[in-house]
Amino acid sequence: MLGPPLKGGDWLVANGLSNDADHRRTQVVLDGQRARIAQRYAIDLVSLDAGGRAFKADATQNAAWAGYAEPVLAVADGAVVSVRDQLPDNTPGQLPEGRASRDTIAGNAVILDIGQGRYVTYGHLIPGSVTVSPGQTVTKGQVIGKLENSGQSDAPHLHLHVADAPSPLAAEGLPYTFECHRPRGTVTSLEAVMEGKPASRSSKDHAPRSDQLPVDNDVIAFCE
C-alpha cells in the first residue's frame, strides 16, 4: 500500500489495470532470461485541469500540459537505487528519435527500494529535476523530481510501477494499492482527451477509497 506519488488531482489513469492495457501486454526477454512483464500493474498518470482538459494552447509545447513540472513524491520510505536525469524532453505527439533501450525507455527516472523485495519505478521526469541520488534514503512524501515527457513517451505524464527487481524491464511486476484516493469519474474516451477535448466522465462518486488501485481510464484525486 503506497502513499500518493503526486499531489491532489485530477489525475487520469491511462494504460492502467485492464486486459487491454499496453503495460499488461508488454512481455520482455532480456539477456536470455525468461519472459517478464515488469509493467504488469503500471499506470500512467496524466493531469487534467479544472475544465477536464489535458492541455491548452499549443499541445506541442510541454508547458501547455496540465501536469507540467508537477512535483513527484516518494510513495514510501526507502532507498534510492538508481537515477537517470539527463535525457532530453520529447515534443508532445512525437516519440523520441531512435529505438528505446532498457536504459532509456523510462526516460529520466528514479527507482526506489521500499523493502521486502519491492522496487518502485518512476518514469519520464524533467531533465535536471531529480533531487535525490543513489544510496540516499527518502521519506514518504518527499519530492524526488518533476513530471515531464522524457524516454518512451509522447506526452507529459508520470509512469509508475512496482516490481521485484530494480529495473524498468528486467523484473516481474507486483500488485500494489494506494492508501487513499477519491474517484472523480471514468473517462469514456481517452483518445478524445489526448486530442484536447474535455474529459467526459461517467461517474460523480467522490467518496474516498482506501487500499485500492484505480483501473484504466479512472480519474482520481489523491487524498491529502
N, C-alpha and C positions, 0 to 999 in steps of 0.2 A: 504494500500500500504506500503510495507516493504522495508527497506534497505537490503543490502546483508548480509546473515548470514555467508558468507565465502569470502575470497579474490580471485579475479581473476577467473581462470579456467584452464583446462576444468573440468566441473562437470557433471557427468551423473545423470539424474533424474530417479531413479529406484523406482518402485512401486508408480509412480506419477499418476496424474489425468488420469483415464481410467476406463471404466466399468469393466475391468478385474483385476484391482489393488487389492492386498490383503488388503491394508488400507481401501479402499472404501467398502469392503465387510465384514469388521470385526465389527459385532454388539455385544455389550456387555451389559449385565444386571448386575448391582451391587446393593446390599442392597435392593432388591425387587423393584427397580425403573424401569422405562420404558427402553426399549432397546435404546441404543445410539450408534452413530458412531463418536467417538471423532476424529478419524483419517481420516475422510471423504476426506479431502483435503491435507493429509500429503504427504510429499515427503522424499525419502532417497537420499542423495547426496553423490555420490561415485566419488572420484577423479581419473582422467586419466592422465597419464604422457604424455610427448611430442610425444611418439610413439603410443598413444592411448591405452595403457595397464593400467589395474587397479593395477597390482603388478608386481614385478620382483623377480628373485631368488626364495627363499623358501616361497611359499604362505602361509605356516602355521605360519609364523612369522608376527606379526602385523606391525613391522617396514619395512617390504618389500612392503607394500601397499602404493600407491602414496599419499594418504591423511593422512598418519600417522602424528599425532600431529599438524595438521593444526589448526591455531587459529580460534576459533568460535566467532562470533561477535553479539552484540546486534542489532536487526533489527529495533529498535525504542527506543526512550526514555521511561523509565518505572521504575517499582519497582520489585525487586526480591521477589517472593512469597515463593518459596521453592528450596532447593538444596539437591542433593544426590551426594556424592563424594568418597565413599569408596568401591564400588563393584569392584571385580577383572575383568581384561580384559579376554575375551574369546580367545580360539585358533581359528584362521580363519578356516572356513569349518566345525566348530562344534558349536552347540548351548550349552548354559550353562547347567550344570547338574541340574536336578530337574525342577519343573514346575515354570514358572514365575508368580509372583503375581502382584497386582496393584502397589505395591511399588517398584518392581524390573524390570518390563517389559521394562522401558525406560533406564535402566542402570543408570550410573551416569548422572544426568540430572539437568537442570535448567528450572524453569518456571518463565516467566516474565509477569507482569500485565502491559499492554500497554494502558490501559484505555478503557472506553466505553464498559465494559464487555468482553474484548478480552484478552486472555492469550496465550502466545507463549511457547510451549514446545520444548526444545532441548534435544535430547536423545543420549546415547551411548558414553559419554565423557570418557577421560582418568581418572583413579582414581588419586585423588590428584591434578588435573589440574584446577579445578573450582576456579575462582579468585574473586567470589562475595559471599555475604551472605544474608540470608533472611532479608528483610526490607531495604536493600541497594537500592539506586536509581542508575540507569545506564543511560548512554547517547548512542545514536545510534552510532554504530561503535566501541564501547568499547569491548575489549576482555573479554569474560566471561568463557572460558575454551578451551579445545583442543579436536579435533576429535579422536575417537577411536572405541572400539569394546566391550562395556560392556552391560549387560542386555540381552534382547531377540534379539540377533544379532549374525550373523555368519561371518561377515566381517567388516572391518573398514568403517564407514560411519557416516554421520550426519542425524539423523531423525529430521524433523521439521514439526510442525503443529500449527494451531491456533484454539482455541476452546472457548466456552462460560463459562468455569469454570477452575480453576487451578488444573487440574487432567489429567494425561495421558489417562485415560479411562472413568472416570465418568463425561463426558461432551459431548456436541454436536459440531462437527467440523464446523468451519466457513471458508468461502472463503477468499482468500487474493491474492494479486499480489505483484510482485517485481517492485521497482522503475525503474530499468534498468538492462537488461541483453542482451548479444549478443548470438544469436543462433550459434552453432558450428556444427550442423548436428543432425541427428537422428540415434541412434544405431539400426541396423537391427537384432541383436541377443544379447540380454542381457546374455543369457547362455554362449555364446562364450567368452564374455568379462570376466565373472566371472571364466572362465576356464583359463584365462591368455592370450587369443588371442587379437590382436589389434582390436580396435573398427572399424567396418565397418559402415561408415556414408553415409546417402542418400542425404545430402544437404550441400551446402557450402555458404549459405546465412548468412553473418556475420553482417548485418545491425542491429543496436541496437533496442531493443524493450522496450517500457515503459508501465508500468501499466498492465502487463500481467503475467500469471502464466504458466511456461512451462509444457508440458504434458509428459506422460510416455515415457521413453527412449529418450527424448531430451538430447542433450549435450549442455551446456551453459557455458558462461564466464560472471561473474558478472562485471558490469561497475565499474571503479574506478575513 
